[in-house]
Amino acid sequence: MKKSKVFIILGPTSSGKTSLALDLCKKYNGEIISADSRQIYKGMDIGTGKFPIDHDINVERGNESWVLDGIRVWGYDLTALNTFFSGYDFALFALKKTKEILKSDKNVFLVGGTGFYIDLFTGKVKPSKVKPDLELRESLNLMSLEDLKEKLSKLSPEAFNKIDKNNKIRLVRAIEREISKEINEAALPYLKNCDFLYIGLNAPRGFLYKRSDLWVEKIWKCGIIEEVKNLIKLGYGSSPKMHGLVYKSTIQFVEGKTTEGEAIQKSKYDVHKYIKRQMTYFKKNKDIFWVDISKDDCWKIIYNKVEGELS
């Protein structure tokens, strides 16, 4: 039996993953599955980059999927901001959806910057199978980053050495795994007879920072403030998801705690730090075919790679 192929387009924030994937899907009869831990939430659209704001594209919103310029993008708006949604939940959704798309004789492009989601999907990382303890999680969320680091290092030096030590959500979940032993998640329905083809978008750090700075400036002009005000109005202002990348700085501006210039600069700085963390995570995967997007021939290289795999 001929093996199925799933293309994984990954890279740091603002590297052009979505725009590239849309073009690839148009040319090679594909659909997209988003592998982004924030695009799963309803209402978080502009600040999570659900669509390229600097392109004139047609956007049709829906539950579980959007249609961008005629291309179906799965994994958007899977849940509300006040609900729990784990990496396991994402992998379960994405694996089932991939099987459906492949059965319809279309190509699958898994696209995103959340390396942990991608690794769960491909099986490089296995789910913990530990039942979420929401009461424990609430108490851990009140702790500082440094206190969480200390707690995890005492519970499990091995887990502490492997984790992203600046990611509070990951630290909280790791501590929860060490404390709780109740198993409640079934094994994931991993893909069989399937090859994963990784294409990574990268560039010199200064090039990536310049792109991300431009993106921050664009979303600031194109609705991020209104989006945040609406989410606050809906009662999500105190949600932990609203105190992450870009949204935290915007909330501080909306609440009058910082100036517009300070909020924009803080957002840029936070995105820079996030790009560094993303690339550190991705570099562990030796299967990625990296393409330098600062080079003039980068898109030709990618199209030739995809076409060669499909021929």
N, C-alpha and C positions, 0 to 999 in steps of 0.2 A: 504494500500500500504506500502511495506517495505521501511524504510528510507534508503537513501543513506548515505555513510560515507566518509568524507574527512579527511585524516590524515594531521596534520600540524606539521612539524618538525622544531622547532625553537631553537635558542640559540645564544650565542655570536660568534663573529668572531673566526675562527680556532677551533671550537668545534667538527668538523667532520660531519656536517650536510649533506653535499653533498655525501660523501662516504657512510654514513649510508643509505641515501635515495636511492642511486643506488642499494645497496644490497637488500633493502626491495622491490624495484620495480622488481628486478630479481626473487625474491622468490614469490612475491604476485601479479604478473601481473599488474604492475603499470606504470604510467608516472608521471614526475615531473613538477611542475610549480614553477619557481623561484620567491621568494618574496624578492628581493634585489634591492634597489633603484639605484644601480650603475651597476648591471649586465644587465640592460636594454639597455645600451649604446654600440654601435658598436666600436670595437677597444680597449675597456677597458676589457681585458681578464685576464691577469696574476694578476694584482693588485686588482682585484675584486674576485678572487677565483672561476672562472667559472668551473674549473676542478681541481681535486686533483693532484698537480704537483709531489707529491712523490709516485704516483702509475702509473704503466704501463698500461694506458688505451687507447682505440681507440677513437679519437675525430673527429667527422664529423660536421663541421660548416655549419650553414644555417641562413636564415632570420627568426626571431621569435622563432626559436628553434635550438638546437644542438642535436646530438645523441652521448651519452657517453657510450661506451661499450654496444651498442645496445639499450640503454634506452633513450627515447625521453625526452628532457628537454626544456620545453616551457618558454618563458620570457627572453631569451637571445637575444641581438641585435635587440631590438624593434625599436630603433630610433638612430639618429646621435647625436653627442655631442652638436651640435649647434641648436638643436630643443627643444621646450618645451614639457615636458611630465610630467603630474601631477599624484598624487596618484589616482585620479579619473580614469585617463586613464589606469593605471595599473589594478585597480579593475575591470573595464569594460572588459579588455582583459582577465583577469584571470577567472572571473565568466563565461564568454562565453566559454572559453576553457575548464573549468571544466565540464560544461554541455555536451560538445562534447565528452570528454573522458569517462564520466560516461555512456553515451548512447552506447559507444563501449564496454561496460562491462569490463572496466579496472578500477583499483583503482587509486585515485588521491592522490599524496603527494605534498602538498604545502610546500616549503622548503625555509627558509631564516632567515635573521637577522634584517630585517626592520619591526619593530613592528607596525608602522603606516600602512604599506601596508597590513599586516596581519589583522589588526583590520578593515580596510576598506573592505577587502574581506569578512570577517565574519559578518559585520554589527555592530560590537561593537562601531565603529566610523562611523559617516555619513559624506559624502562629503559636502563641504561648498556651492557648487553650485554657487560660485562667479566667474565671468569671469576673466581670467588672464589679468592684466594690465601690459604689458611688458615694457612700458615706465616708469611707477612707479617702477617696479621691478628693472630696470636698475639703477635708482637713489638710491634706497634702498641698492643695492648691494655695492655701493660705501661707505656706512656708516660703522662705526666701530661696533663691537659687542655690546659695552657698549651703544652707541648711539641708536642702534636698541632696546635694552632692555628698555631704558628710554622712547623711543617713544611709544612702545607697552604698557608699564605700564600706560602711560597717556591716551592712547586711550581706553584701556580696562583692568583694573586690574584683572578682572575675567579670561580673556584669558591669561594674563601674568602669573598668578599663576598656570595655567595648563600646560604650554608649557615647552619643554626642552630649558632652557635659554642659553645653550651653542651651540645650533644648529642654525647657521645663516640662513640656508635655511628655517627652520620652522618659525623663527622670521619674515623673510621677507614676507612669505606667510600669516602669521597671521595679520601683519600690512595691507597687501593688502586686506584681508577679511574685516577688520574694516573700511577701507577707501572706498572700492568699494562696491556697492550694486547691480550691474547688475547680474542677474541670467541667466545662459545659458546652464547648464548641466542637462540632463534628469536624472530621478531616475535610480539608478543602478539595474540591473536585478538579485536581490539577489536569492540565492538558496532556494528552498522550499522543505520541507520534507527531510531535510538533517541534520545530526549530524556532528559537528566538534570535532575531537579528537586530543587534543594538547599533543605533547610529547616534553618536553624541555630538552636540553642538558646543564648540568651545572657541576661545580666542584669548589673546593676551589680556591680562586682568584689567588694564587701563581701558581697553576697547569695550569690555563687558560693562565696566562701571559707567562709561559714557552713555552706552545704550540704556542702561537702567535709569540713569539720571534723567534722560530725555523722556523715558516712560513715566517716571514719577511726575514730571512737569506736565505731561499730557493728561494724565488722569486727574491731576489737580484742577486742570482747566475744563475737564470733560465729565464732571459729575461725581467725583469721589466724596465731596462735601455733602452734596444732596443725598447720596446713597447712605452715608453714615447717619445723617439726621433722620432719615426714614427708618433705619434700623433701630436707632435710639427710641424713636416714637413708637415702634412696635414692641418695645420692652427688652431689647437685646443689648442695651448699652453696657451692662455689667457682665455679659457673656465672656468667658475666657478667650473665645475665638475672635472677639472684637478688640482684644488687647495684644494682637500680634502685628505682623508686618504691615506697615502703611496705616492700618486702621487705628492703631493706638495713637499715633501722632495726629491723625485727623480728629479723633475724639478730643484730644487735648486742645486743639485749636478751636473746635466747635464749642467747647466748654469755657473758652477764654483763659486757659491756663498757659498758653503760649502764643506767640505771634505767627502769622502766616509763613513768614520767611523761616522762622525756627522750625516750624512743623515740616515744611518741605525739606529742609536740610537734614532734619532728624530721620525722615523717611528714606532719604537717599543713603544716609549712613547705615541705617538698619538693613537696607537691601544689599549694600556692599558686604556686610557681615554675613548675610544669608547666602549670597553667592559663594563666598569662601567656604561656608559649611557644606553647601551642595556639592561643590567640586571635590572637597575632601572625601565626601561619601562616595561619589561616583568613581573616583580614582581607584577604589578597591576592586572594581569590576574590570577584569582583564579582557572581557569579551567585547568591550565597546569599540566600535570603529569610529574614531574621533575625526571630526572635520573642523578646520579652522575657518570660522565664518567671517573673518576679517580679510580673507583671500578672495580675489575676483572669481576664481574658478570653483568656489565651494559648492554652489548649487549644482553645477554640472557633475561634480564628483558624487554628490548624493544621488542624483537621478540615475547616473550610470550604475551605481551600487545597487539601487532598488531594482532597476530593470534587469541587471545581471542575475539577481536572485530569483526573479520571477520567470525568467526565460528558461 
